[in-house]
Each structure stands twice: as structure tokens, then as C-alpha cells.
Amino acid sequence: MKKDDLVTFVSQKAGITRKAAGETIHAVLEGISSALEKGDPVSLIGFGGFKVVERSARQGRNPQTGETIHISASRAVKFTPGKVLKQRVQ
């Protein structure tokens, strides 16, 4: 499902225009992104949670040459599915 498909689904499910659904989805995604940018976790009960994790620096290997390379420390977003979502997917 792409964002446009999600906008159509929300529009039909909520009985609102596609424009209003698009603006709503954009606002929700912006809120989640802003919280994660500040380092705050986001919990959506029944769906799951997002949090920022720190990845430490490590040694890696270039698969083409076999050469050892240095991989810098970084931050990444981790999603953990909630109980209800896990049950629906099984």
C-alpha cells in the first residue's frame, strides 16, 4: 500500500474528502517524525511503537572486495509491533 492508497482508504472509511484525508495523514506522519527527531518514543496502543536507537561504530566488510571498512555510529528508527497487530498478521 502506498501513501495515495492509504489516503483513499481513510477517505472512504471516514467519509471525508481525499484532500482532508491527505492532510490528516500528513499531520500524523509529521507528528511522529517530529517526536522521533527529538528522541521521544511514539506509542500507538494496539498498533505498535517507534523509538530511536543508537548504533555504535563497528567494523564491516565490503562484499565486492572483501576489504574491511569502518562503519560510523548512527541513529535509526526501530518499530516494534503491538499485540493486536501481531495477531492480525499471523
SEFIZA-3560 file (N, C-alpha, C; in Angstrom, 3 decimals):
REM SEFIZA-3560
<numar><xx>0.856</xx><yy>-1.177</yy><zz>0.000</zz><atom>N</atom></numar>
<numar><xx>0.000</xx><yy>0.000</yy><zz>0.000</zz><atom>CA</atom></numar>
<numar><xx>0.895</xx><yy>1.232</yy><zz>0.000</zz><atom>C</atom></numar>
<numar><xx>0.607</xx><yy>2.125</yy><zz>-0.887</zz><atom>N</atom></numar>
<numar><xx>1.335</xx><yy>3.390</yy><zz>-0.966</zz><atom>CA</atom></numar>
<numar><xx>0.534</xx><yy>4.469</yy><zz>-0.258</zz><atom>C</atom></numar>
<numar><xx>1.162</xx><yy>5.637</yy><zz>-0.088</zz><atom>N</atom></numar>
<numar><xx>0.504</xx><yy>6.732</yy><zz>0.628</zz><atom>CA</atom></numar>
<numar><xx>-0.813</xx><yy>7.121</yy><zz>-0.047</zz><atom>C</atom></numar>
<numar><xx>-0.832</xx><yy>7.142</yy><zz>-1.363</zz><atom>N</atom></numar>
<numar><xx>-2.048</xx><yy>7.504</yy><zz>-2.090</zz><atom>CA</atom></numar>
<numar><xx>-3.166</xx><yy>6.490</yy><zz>-1.822</zz><atom>C</atom></numar>
<numar><xx>-2.805</xx><yy>5.210</yy><zz>-1.748</zz><atom>N</atom></numar>
<numar><xx>-3.791</xx><yy>4.174</yy><zz>-1.431</zz><atom>CA</atom></numar>
<numar><xx>-4.331</xx><yy>4.369</yy><zz>-0.018</zz><atom>C</atom></numar>
<numar><xx>-3.452</xx><yy>4.744</yy><zz>0.899</zz><atom>N</atom></numar>
<numar><xx>-3.863</xx><yy>4.995</yy><zz>2.284</zz><atom>CA</atom></numar>
<numar><xx>-4.810</xx><yy>6.188</yy><zz>2.363</zz><atom>C</atom></numar>
<numar><xx>-4.522</xx><yy>7.234</yy><zz>1.604</zz><atom>N</atom></numar>
<numar><xx>-5.393</xx><yy>8.415</yy><zz>1.567</zz><atom>CA</atom></numar>
<numar><xx>-6.787</xx><yy>8.015</yy><zz>1.076</zz><atom>C</atom></numar>
<numar><xx>-6.855</xx><yy>7.206</yy><zz>0.032</zz><atom>N</atom></numar>
<numar><xx>-8.139</xx><yy>6.747</yy><zz>-0.493</zz><atom>CA</atom></numar>
<numar><xx>-8.885</xx><yy>5.917</yy><zz>0.550</zz><atom>C</atom></numar>
<numar><xx>-8.177</xx><yy>5.008</yy><zz>1.222</zz><atom>N</atom></numar>
<numar><xx>-8.793</xx><yy>4.157</yy><zz>2.234</zz><atom>CA</atom></numar>
<numar><xx>-9.363</xx><yy>4.988</yy><zz>3.377</zz><atom>C</atom></numar>
<numar><xx>-8.569</xx><yy>5.925</yy><zz>3.901</zz><atom>N</atom></numar>
<numar><xx>-9.017</xx><yy>6.768</yy><zz>5.015</zz><atom>CA</atom></numar>
<numar><xx>-10.191</xx><yy>7.634</yy><zz>4.574</zz><atom>C</atom></numar>
<numar><xx>-10.135</xx><yy>8.162</yy><zz>3.380</zz><atom>N</atom></numar>
<numar><xx>-11.214</xx><yy>8.996</yy><zz>2.856</zz><atom>CA</atom></numar>
<numar><xx>-12.536</xx><yy>8.226</yy><zz>2.823</zz><atom>C</atom></numar>
<numar><xx>-12.503</xx><yy>7.005</yy><zz>2.316</zz><atom>N</atom></numar>
<numar><xx>-13.714</xx><yy>6.186</yy><zz>2.230</zz><atom>CA</atom></numar>
<numar><xx>-14.177</xx><yy>5.730</yy><zz>3.612</zz><atom>C</atom></numar>
<numar><xx>-13.240</xx><yy>5.312</yy><zz>4.463</zz><atom>N</atom></numar>
<numar><xx>-13.580</xx><yy>4.787</yy><zz>5.787</zz><atom>CA</atom></numar>
<numar><xx>-14.179</xx><yy>5.874</yy><zz>6.684</zz><atom>C</atom></numar>
<numar><xx>-13.615</xx><yy>7.085</yy><zz>6.611</zz><atom>N</atom></numar>
<numar><xx>-14.061</xx><yy>8.168</yy><zz>7.478</zz><atom>CA</atom></numar>
<numar><xx>-15.160</xx><yy>9.024</yy><zz>6.844</zz><atom>C</atom></numar>
<numar><xx>-15.415</xx><yy>8.825</yy><zz>5.557</zz><atom>N</atom></numar>
<numar><xx>-16.444</xx><yy>9.614</yy><zz>4.882</zz><atom>CA</atom></numar>
<numar><xx>-16.045</xx><yy>11.076</yy><zz>4.728</zz><atom>C</atom></numar>
<numar><xx>-14.762</xx><yy>11.304</yy><zz>4.438</zz><atom>N</atom></numar>
<numar><xx>-14.261</xx><yy>12.672</yy><zz>4.242</zz><atom>CA</atom></numar>
<numar><xx>-13.635</xx><yy>12.762</yy><zz>2.851</zz><atom>C</atom></numar>
<numar><xx>-13.302</xx><yy>13.972</yy><zz>2.445</zz><atom>N</atom></numar>
<numar><xx>-12.700</xx><yy>14.157</yy><zz>1.127</zz><atom>CA</atom></numar>
<numar><xx>-11.277</xx><yy>13.611</yy><zz>1.125</zz><atom>C</atom></numar>
<numar><xx>-10.794</xx><yy>13.319</yy><zz>-0.085</zz><atom>N</atom></numar>
<numar><xx>-9.413</xx><yy>12.840</yy><zz>-0.213</zz><atom>CA</atom></numar>
<numar><xx>-8.430</xx><yy>13.911</yy><zz>0.259</zz><atom>C</atom></numar>
<numar><xx>-8.760</xx><yy>15.176</yy><zz>0.022</zz><atom>N</atom></numar>
<numar><xx>-7.873</xx><yy>16.261</yy><zz>0.445</zz><atom>CA</atom></numar>
<numar><xx>-7.767</xx><yy>16.291</yy><zz>1.964</zz><atom>C</atom></numar>
<numar><xx>-8.893</xx><yy>16.189</yy><zz>2.657</zz><atom>N</atom></numar>
<numar><xx>-8.892</xx><yy>16.197</yy><zz>4.125</zz><atom>CA</atom></numar>
<numar><xx>-8.158</xx><yy>14.976</yy><zz>4.668</zz><atom>C</atom></numar>
<numar><xx>-8.359</xx><yy>13.821</yy><zz>4.034</zz><atom>N</atom></numar>
<numar><xx>-7.672</xx><yy>12.603</yy><zz>4.472</zz><atom>CA</atom></numar>
<numar><xx>-6.165</xx><yy>12.742</yy><zz>4.275</zz><atom>C</atom></numar>
<numar><xx>-5.762</xx><yy>13.310</yy><zz>3.150</zz><atom>N</atom></numar>
<numar><xx>-4.337</xx><yy>13.522</yy><zz>2.877</zz><atom>CA</atom></numar>
<numar><xx>-3.696</xx><yy>14.458</yy><zz>3.888</zz><atom>C</atom></numar>
<numar><xx>-4.394</xx><yy>15.539</yy><zz>4.218</zz><atom>N</atom></numar>
<numar><xx>-3.879</xx><yy>16.495</yy><zz>5.200</zz><atom>CA</atom></numar>
<numar><xx>-3.775</xx><yy>15.853</yy><zz>6.580</zz><atom>C</atom></numar>
<numar><xx>-4.749</xx><yy>15.020</yy><zz>6.926</zz><atom>N</atom></numar>
<numar><xx>-4.744</xx><yy>14.334</yy><zz>8.221</zz><atom>CA</atom></numar>
<numar><xx>-3.574</xx><yy>13.371</yy><zz>8.313</zz><atom>C</atom></numar>
<numar><xx>-3.394</xx><yy>12.567</yy><zz>7.275</zz><atom>N</atom></numar>
<numar><xx>-2.286</xx><yy>11.607</yy><zz>7.268</zz><atom>CA</atom></numar>
<numar><xx>-0.952</xx><yy>12.343</yy><zz>7.321</zz><atom>C</atom></numar>
<numar><xx>-0.832</xx><yy>13.425</yy><zz>6.571</zz><atom>N</atom></numar>
<numar><xx>0.396</xx><yy>14.217</yy><zz>6.592</zz><atom>CA</atom></numar>
<numar><xx>0.669</xx><yy>14.755</yy><zz>8.003</zz><atom>C</atom></numar>
<numar><xx>-0.366</xx><yy>15.225</yy><zz>8.686</zz><atom>N</atom></numar>
<numar><xx>-0.203</xx><yy>15.764</yy><zz>10.038</zz><atom>CA</atom></numar>
<numar><xx>0.229</xx><yy>14.669</yy><zz>11.013</zz><atom>C</atom></numar>
<numar><xx>-0.357</xx><yy>13.482</yy><zz>10.891</zz><atom>N</atom></numar>
<numar><xx>0.014</xx><yy>12.369</yy><zz>11.775</zz><atom>CA</atom></numar>
<numar><xx>1.476</xx><yy>11.984</yy><zz>11.552</zz><atom>C</atom></numar>
<numar><xx>1.872</xx><yy>11.841</yy><zz>10.297</zz><atom>N</atom></numar>
<numar><xx>3.253</xx><yy>11.465</yy><zz>9.994</zz><atom>CA</atom></numar>
<numar><xx>4.236</xx><yy>12.544</yy><zz>10.445</zz><atom>C</atom></numar>
<numar><xx>3.849</xx><yy>13.793</yy><zz>10.300</zz><atom>N</atom></numar>
<numar><xx>4.701</xx><yy>14.901</yy><zz>10.746</zz><atom>CA</atom></numar>
<numar><xx>4.856</xx><yy>14.871</yy><zz>12.266</zz><atom>C</atom></numar>
<numar><xx>3.776</xx><yy>14.571</yy><zz>12.980</zz><atom>N</atom></numar>
<numar><xx>3.840</xx><yy>14.471</yy><zz>14.438</zz><atom>CA</atom></numar>
<numar><xx>4.756</xx><yy>13.352</yy><zz>14.896</zz><atom>C</atom></numar>
<numar><xx>4.657</xx><yy>12.196</yy><zz>14.254</zz><atom>N</atom></numar>
<numar><xx>5.523</xx><yy>11.069</yy><zz>14.591</zz><atom>CA</atom></numar>
<numar><xx>6.979</xx><yy>11.419</yy><zz>14.292</zz><atom>C</atom></numar>
<numar><xx>7.227</xx><yy>12.001</yy><zz>13.132</zz><atom>N</atom></numar>
<numar><xx>8.588</xx><yy>12.374</yy><zz>12.739</zz><atom>CA</atom></numar>
<numar><xx>9.191</xx><yy>13.399</yy><zz>13.696</zz><atom>C</atom></numar>
<numar><xx>8.402</xx><yy>14.388</yy><zz>14.089</zz><atom>N</atom></numar>
<numar><xx>8.893</xx><yy>15.430</yy><zz>14.998</zz><atom>CA</atom></numar>
<numar><xx>9.274</xx><yy>14.852</yy><zz>16.360</zz><atom>C</atom></numar>
<numar><xx>8.434</xx><yy>13.956</yy><zz>16.876</zz><atom>N</atom></numar>
<numar><xx>8.723</xx><yy>13.328</yy><zz>18.169</zz><atom>CA</atom></numar>
<numar><xx>10.001</xx><yy>12.501</yy><zz>18.090</zz><atom>C</atom></numar>
<numar><xx>10.156</xx><yy>11.718</yy><zz>17.031</zz><atom>N</atom></numar>
<numar><xx>11.355</xx><yy>10.897</yy><zz>16.876</zz><atom>CA</atom></numar>
<numar><xx>12.598</xx><yy>11.749</yy><zz>16.684</zz><atom>C</atom></numar>
<numar><xx>12.461</xx><yy>12.862</yy><zz>15.986</zz><atom>N</atom></numar>
<numar><xx>13.582</xx><yy>13.766</yy><zz>15.766</zz><atom>CA</atom></numar>
<numar><xx>14.119</xx><yy>14.298</yy><zz>17.092</zz><atom>C</atom></numar>
<numar><xx>13.213</xx><yy>14.522</yy><zz>18.052</zz><atom>N</atom></numar>
<numar><xx>13.606</xx><yy>14.989</yy><zz>19.391</zz><atom>CA</atom></numar>
<numar><xx>14.101</xx><yy>13.848</yy><zz>20.266</zz><atom>C</atom></numar>
<numar><xx>13.951</xx><yy>12.607</yy><zz>19.796</zz><atom>N</atom></numar>
<numar><xx>14.380</xx><yy>11.454</yy><zz>20.570</zz><atom>CA</atom></numar>
<numar><xx>13.293</xx><yy>10.852</yy><zz>21.438</zz><atom>C</atom></numar>
<numar><xx>12.065</xx><yy>11.359</yy><zz>21.309</zz><atom>N</atom></numar>
<numar><xx>10.942</xx><yy>10.843</yy><zz>22.097</zz><atom>CA</atom></numar>
<numar><xx>10.352</xx><yy>9.605</yy><zz>21.421</zz><atom>C</atom></numar>
<numar><xx>10.015</xx><yy>8.574</yy><zz>22.197</zz><atom>N</atom></numar>
<numar><xx>9.356</xx><yy>7.410</yy><zz>21.600</zz><atom>CA</atom></numar>
<numar><xx>7.895</xx><yy>7.729</yy><zz>21.276</zz><atom>C</atom></numar>
<numar><xx>7.322</xx><yy>7.011</yy><zz>20.316</zz><atom>N</atom></numar>
<numar><xx>5.925</xx><yy>7.186</yy><zz>19.926</zz><atom>CA</atom></numar>
<numar><xx>5.242</xx><yy>5.835</yy><zz>20.108</zz><atom>C</atom></numar>
<numar><xx>4.180</xx><yy>5.805</yy><zz>20.909</zz><atom>N</atom></numar>
<numar><xx>3.458</xx><yy>4.573</yy><zz>21.179</zz><atom>CA</atom></numar>
<numar><xx>2.018</xx><yy>4.708</yy><zz>20.702</zz><atom>C</atom></numar>
<numar><xx>1.615</xx><yy>3.802</yy><zz>19.820</zz><atom>N</atom></numar>
<numar><xx>0.244</xx><yy>3.757</yy><zz>19.318</zz><atom>CA</atom></numar>
<numar><xx>-0.347</xx><yy>2.436</yy><zz>19.810</zz><atom>C</atom></numar>
<numar><xx>-1.084</xx><yy>2.498</yy><zz>20.901</zz><atom>N</atom></numar>
<numar><xx>-1.598</xx><yy>1.308</yy><zz>21.569</zz><atom>CA</atom></numar>
<numar><xx>-2.371</xx><yy>0.435</yy><zz>20.575</zz><atom>C</atom></numar>
<numar><xx>-2.046</xx><yy>-0.843</yy><zz>20.553</zz><atom>N</atom></numar>
<numar><xx>-2.693</xx><yy>-1.796</yy><zz>19.660</zz><atom>CA</atom></numar>
<numar><xx>-2.005</xx><yy>-1.904</yy><zz>18.309</zz><atom>C</atom></numar>
<numar><xx>-1.277</xx><yy>-0.867</yy><zz>17.917</zz><atom>N</atom></numar>
<numar><xx>-0.588</xx><yy>-0.887</yy><zz>16.631</zz><atom>CA</atom></numar>
<numar><xx>0.890</xx><yy>-1.185</yy><zz>16.810</zz><atom>C</atom></numar>
<numar><xx>1.563</xx><yy>-0.370</yy><zz>17.624</zz><atom>N</atom></numar>
<numar><xx>2.989</xx><yy>-0.571</yy><zz>17.861</zz><atom>CA</atom></numar>
<numar><xx>3.654</xx><yy>0.696</yy><zz>18.323</zz><atom>C</atom></numar>
<numar><xx>4.960</xx><yy>0.657</yy><zz>18.367</zz><atom>N</atom></numar>
<numar><xx>5.710</xx><yy>1.804</yy><zz>18.837</zz><atom>CA</atom></numar>
<numar><xx>6.956</xx><yy>2.050</yy><zz>18.006</zz><atom>C</atom></numar>
<numar><xx>7.344</xx><yy>3.308</yy><zz>17.955</zz><atom>N</atom></numar>
<numar><xx>8.549</xx><yy>3.729</yy><zz>17.258</zz><atom>CA</atom></numar>
<numar><xx>9.501</xx><yy>4.320</yy><zz>18.294</zz><atom>C</atom></numar>
<numar><xx>10.795</xx><yy>4.033</yy><zz>18.154</zz><atom>N</atom></numar>
<numar><xx>11.771</xx><yy>4.673</yy><zz>19.022</zz><atom>CA</atom></numar>
<numar><xx>13.082</xx><yy>4.807</yy><zz>18.263</zz><atom>C</atom></numar>
<numar><xx>13.897</xx><yy>5.748</yy><zz>18.703</zz><atom>N</atom></numar>
<numar><xx>15.197</xx><yy>5.976</yy><zz>18.093</zz><atom>CA</atom></numar>
<numar><xx>16.215</xx><yy>5.129</yy><zz>18.849</zz><atom>C</atom></numar>
<numar><xx>17.028</xx><yy>4.378</yy><zz>18.099</zz><atom>N</atom></numar>
<numar><xx>18.075</xx><yy>3.567</yy><zz>18.706</zz><atom>CA</atom></numar>
<numar><xx>19.430</xx><yy>4.055</yy><zz>18.208</zz><atom>C</atom></numar>
<numar><xx>20.420</xx><yy>3.932</yy><zz>19.064</zz><atom>N</atom></numar>
<numar><xx>21.787</xx><yy>4.320</yy><zz>18.724</zz><atom>CA</atom></numar>
<numar><xx>22.534</xx><yy>3.085</yy><zz>18.234</zz><atom>C</atom></numar>
<numar><xx>23.179</xx><yy>3.189</yy><zz>17.101</zz><atom>N</atom></numar>
<numar><xx>24.015</xx><yy>2.109</yy><zz>16.583</zz><atom>CA</atom></numar>
<numar><xx>25.462</xx><yy>2.525</yy><zz>16.777</zz><atom>C</atom></numar>
<numar><xx>26.237</xx><yy>1.706</yy><zz>17.444</zz><atom>N</atom></numar>
<numar><xx>27.631</xx><yy>2.042</yy><zz>17.706</zz><atom>CA</atom></numar>
<numar><xx>28.473</xx><yy>1.813</yy><zz>16.445</zz><atom>C</atom></numar>
<numar><xx>29.652</xx><yy>2.419</yy><zz>16.441</zz><atom>N</atom></numar>
<numar><xx>30.583</xx><yy>2.241</yy><zz>15.329</zz><atom>CA</atom></numar>
<numar><xx>31.049</xx><yy>0.787</yy><zz>15.325</zz><atom>C</atom></numar>
<numar><xx>31.310</xx><yy>0.271</yy><zz>14.123</zz><atom>N</atom></numar>
<numar><xx>31.742</xx><yy>-1.125</yy><zz>14.037</zz><atom>CA</atom></numar>
<numar><xx>32.552</xx><yy>-1.340</yy><zz>12.758</zz><atom>C</atom></numar>
<numar><xx>33.159</xx><yy>-2.507</yy><zz>12.687</zz><atom>N</atom></numar>
<numar><xx>33.901</xx><yy>-2.891</yy><zz>11.500</zz><atom>CA</atom></numar>
<numar><xx>32.980</xx><yy>-3.694</yy><zz>10.583</zz><atom>C</atom></numar>
<numar><xx>33.055</xx><yy>-3.442</yy><zz>9.308</zz><atom>N</atom></numar>
<numar><xx>32.271</xx><yy>-4.167</yy><zz>8.333</zz><atom>CA</atom></numar>
<numar><xx>33.171</xx><yy>-4.668</yy><zz>7.218</zz><atom>C</atom></numar>
<numar><xx>32.573</xx><yy>-5.298</yy><zz>6.244</zz><atom>N</atom></numar>
<numar><xx>33.356</xx><yy>-5.840</yy><zz>5.138</zz><atom>CA</atom></numar>
<numar><xx>32.663</xx><yy>-5.505</yy><zz>3.820</zz><atom>C</atom></numar>
<numar><xx>33.440</xx><yy>-4.983</yy><zz>2.873</zz><atom>N</atom></numar>
<numar><xx>32.931</xx><yy>-4.697</yy><zz>1.542</zz><atom>CA</atom></numar>
<numar><xx>32.727</xx><yy>-6.040</yy><zz>0.845</zz><atom>C</atom></numar>
<numar><xx>31.488</xx><yy>-6.388</yy><zz>0.474</zz><atom>N</atom></numar>
<numar><xx>31.244</xx><yy>-7.707</yy><zz>-0.115</zz><atom>CA</atom></numar>
<numar><xx>31.888</xx><yy>-7.906</yy><zz>-1.491</zz><atom>C</atom></numar>
<numar><xx>32.170</xx><yy>-6.820</yy><zz>-2.205</zz><atom>N</atom></numar>
<numar><xx>32.769</xx><yy>-6.951</yy><zz>-3.533</zz><atom>CA</atom></numar>
<numar><xx>34.273</xx><yy>-7.205</yy><zz>-3.465</zz><atom>C</atom></numar>
<numar><xx>34.942</xx><yy>-6.509</yy><zz>-2.531</zz><atom>N</atom></numar>
<numar><xx>36.401</xx><yy>-6.618</yy><zz>-2.465</zz><atom>CA</atom></numar>
<numar><xx>36.880</xx><yy>-7.421</yy><zz>-1.267</zz><atom>C</atom></numar>
<numar><xx>36.024</xx><yy>-7.594</yy><zz>-0.268</zz><atom>N</atom></numar>
<numar><xx>36.442</xx><yy>-8.293</yy><zz>0.947</zz><atom>CA</atom></numar>
<numar><xx>37.211</xx><yy>-7.392</yy><zz>1.890</zz><atom>C</atom></numar>
<numar><xx>37.393</xx><yy>-6.139</yy><zz>1.514</zz><atom>N</atom></numar>
<numar><xx>38.147</xx><yy>-5.180</yy><zz>2.313</zz><atom>CA</atom></numar>
<numar><xx>37.374</xx><yy>-4.811</yy><zz>3.583</zz><atom>C</atom></numar>
<numar><xx>38.097</xx><yy>-4.718</yy><zz>4.709</zz><atom>N</atom></numar>
<numar><xx>37.492</xx><yy>-4.295</yy><zz>5.967</zz><atom>CA</atom></numar>
<numar><xx>37.291</xx><yy>-2.784</yy><zz>5.931</zz><atom>C</atom></numar>
<numar><xx>36.088</xx><yy>-2.341</yy><zz>6.342</zz><atom>N</atom></numar>
<numar><xx>35.786</xx><yy>-0.914</yy><zz>6.345</zz><atom>CA</atom></numar>
<numar><xx>35.245</xx><yy>-0.510</yy><zz>7.713</zz><atom>C</atom></numar>
<numar><xx>35.330</xx><yy>0.769</yy><zz>8.004</zz><atom>N</atom></numar>
<numar><xx>34.798</xx><yy>1.309</yy><zz>9.257</zz><atom>CA</atom></numar>
<numar><xx>33.388</xx><yy>1.837</yy><zz>9.000</zz><atom>C</atom></numar>
<numar><xx>32.432</xx><yy>1.409</yy><zz>9.820</zz><atom>N</atom></numar>
<numar><xx>31.059</xx><yy>1.902</yy><zz>9.727</zz><atom>CA</atom></numar>
<numar><xx>30.835</xx><yy>2.823</yy><zz>10.919</zz><atom>C</atom></numar>
<numar><xx>30.520</xx><yy>4.067</yy><zz>10.650</zz><atom>N</atom></numar>
<numar><xx>30.357</xx><yy>5.076</yy><zz>11.699</zz><atom>CA</atom></numar>
<numar><xx>29.134</xx><yy>4.812</yy><zz>12.563</zz><atom>C</atom></numar>
<numar><xx>29.126</xx><yy>5.370</yy><zz>13.762</zz><atom>N</atom></numar>
<numar><xx>27.965</xx><yy>5.309</yy><zz>14.646</zz><atom>CA</atom></numar>
<numar><xx>26.819</xx><yy>6.071</yy><zz>13.992</zz><atom>C</atom></numar>
<numar><xx>25.590</xx><yy>5.638</yy><zz>14.260</zz><atom>N</atom></numar>
<numar><xx>24.435</xx><yy>6.303</yy><zz>13.663</zz><atom>CA</atom></numar>
<numar><xx>23.209</xx><yy>6.107</yy><zz>14.538</zz><atom>C</atom></numar>
<numar><xx>22.162</xx><yy>6.820</yy><zz>14.181</zz><atom>N</atom></numar>
<numar><xx>20.862</xx><yy>6.668</yy><zz>14.843</zz><atom>CA</atom></numar>
<numar><xx>19.895</xx><yy>6.100</yy><zz>13.827</zz><atom>C</atom></numar>
<numar><xx>18.969</xx><yy>5.259</yy><zz>14.287</zz><atom>N</atom></numar>
<numar><xx>17.979</xx><yy>4.650</yy><zz>13.398</zz><atom>CA</atom></numar>
<numar><xx>16.639</xx><yy>4.571</yy><zz>14.126</zz><atom>C</atom></numar>
<numar><xx>15.575</xx><yy>4.411</yy><zz>13.364</zz><atom>N</atom></numar>
<numar><xx>14.237</xx><yy>4.264</yy><zz>13.935</zz><atom>CA</atom></numar>
<numar><xx>13.908</xx><yy>2.778</yy><zz>13.990</zz><atom>C</atom></numar>
<numar><xx>13.424</xx><yy>2.337</yy><zz>15.149</zz><atom>N</atom></numar>
<numar><xx>13.028</xx><yy>0.948</yy><zz>15.323</zz><atom>CA</atom></numar>
<numar><xx>11.523</xx><yy>0.905</yy><zz>15.573</zz><atom>C</atom></numar>
<numar><xx>10.844</xx><yy>-0.002</yy><zz>14.869</zz><atom>N</atom></numar>
<numar><xx>9.408</xx><yy>-0.197</yy><zz>15.058</zz><atom>CA</atom></numar>
<numar><xx>9.190</xx><yy>-1.539</yy><zz>15.730</zz><atom>C</atom></numar>
<numar><xx>8.382</xx><yy>-1.541</yy><zz>16.777</zz><atom>N</atom></numar>
<numar><xx>8.007</xx><yy>-2.766</yy><zz>17.461</zz><atom>CA</atom></numar>
<numar><xx>6.495</xx><yy>-2.918</yy><zz>17.341</zz><atom>C</atom></numar>
<numar><xx>6.028</xx><yy>-3.966</yy><zz>16.679</zz><atom>N</atom></numar>
<numar><xx>4.579</xx><yy>-4.128</yy><zz>16.517</zz><atom>CA</atom></numar>
<numar><xx>3.892</xx><yy>-4.440</yy><zz>17.841</zz><atom>C</atom></numar>
<numar><xx>2.665</xx><yy>-3.941</yy><zz>17.993</zz><atom>N</atom></numar>
<numar><xx>1.867</xx><yy>-4.202</yy><zz>19.183</zz><atom>CA</atom></numar>
<numar><xx>1.186</xx><yy>-5.559</yy><zz>19.100</zz><atom>C</atom></numar>
<numar><xx>0.604</xx><yy>-5.962</yy><zz>20.188</zz><atom>N</atom></numar>
<numar><xx>-0.030</xx><yy>-7.281</yy><zz>20.297</zz><atom>CA</atom></numar>
<numar><xx>-1.139</xx><yy>-7.464</yy><zz>19.267</zz><atom>C</atom></numar>
<numar><xx>-2.000</xx><yy>-6.474</yy><zz>19.127</zz><atom>N</atom></numar>
<numar><xx>-3.137</xx><yy>-6.576</yy><zz>18.199</zz><atom>CA</atom></numar>
<numar><xx>-2.637</xx><yy>-6.715</yy><zz>16.763</zz><atom>C</atom></numar>
<numar><xx>-1.630</xx><yy>-5.933</yy><zz>16.384</zz><atom>N</atom></numar>
<numar><xx>-1.089</xx><yy>-6.007</yy><zz>15.028</zz><atom>CA</atom></numar>
<numar><xx>-0.451</xx><yy>-7.376</yy><zz>14.788</zz><atom>C</atom></numar>
<numar><xx>0.281</xx><yy>-7.882</yy><zz>15.751</zz><atom>N</atom></numar>
<numar><xx>0.892</xx><yy>-9.217</yy><zz>15.623</zz><atom>CA</atom></numar>
<numar><xx>-0.177</xx><yy>-10.270</yy><zz>15.375</zz><atom>C</atom></numar>
<numar><xx>-1.269</xx><yy>-10.192</yy><zz>16.134</zz><atom>N</atom></numar>
<numar><xx>-2.338</xx><yy>-11.181</yy><zz>15.983</zz><atom>CA</atom></numar>
<numar><xx>-3.013</xx><yy>-11.101</yy><zz>14.619</zz><atom>C</atom></numar>
<numar><xx>-3.186</xx><yy>-9.882</yy><zz>14.093</zz><atom>N</atom></numar>
<numar><xx>-3.852</xx><yy>-9.716</yy><zz>12.795</zz><atom>CA</atom></numar>
<numar><xx>-2.993</xx><yy>-10.231</yy><zz>11.650</zz><atom>C</atom></numar>
<numar><xx>-1.687</xx><yy>-10.164</yy><zz>11.804</zz><atom>N</atom></numar>
<numar><xx>-0.767</xx><yy>-10.568</yy><zz>10.732</zz><atom>CA</atom></numar>
<numar><xx>-0.561</xx><yy>-12.086</yy><zz>10.715</zz><atom>C</atom></numar>
<numar><xx>-0.704</xx><yy>-12.733</yy><zz>11.835</zz><atom>N</atom></numar>
<numar><xx>-0.465</xx><yy>-14.186</yy><zz>11.911</zz><atom>CA</atom></numar>
<numar><xx>-1.468</xx><yy>-14.979</yy><zz>11.135</zz><atom>C</atom></numar>
//
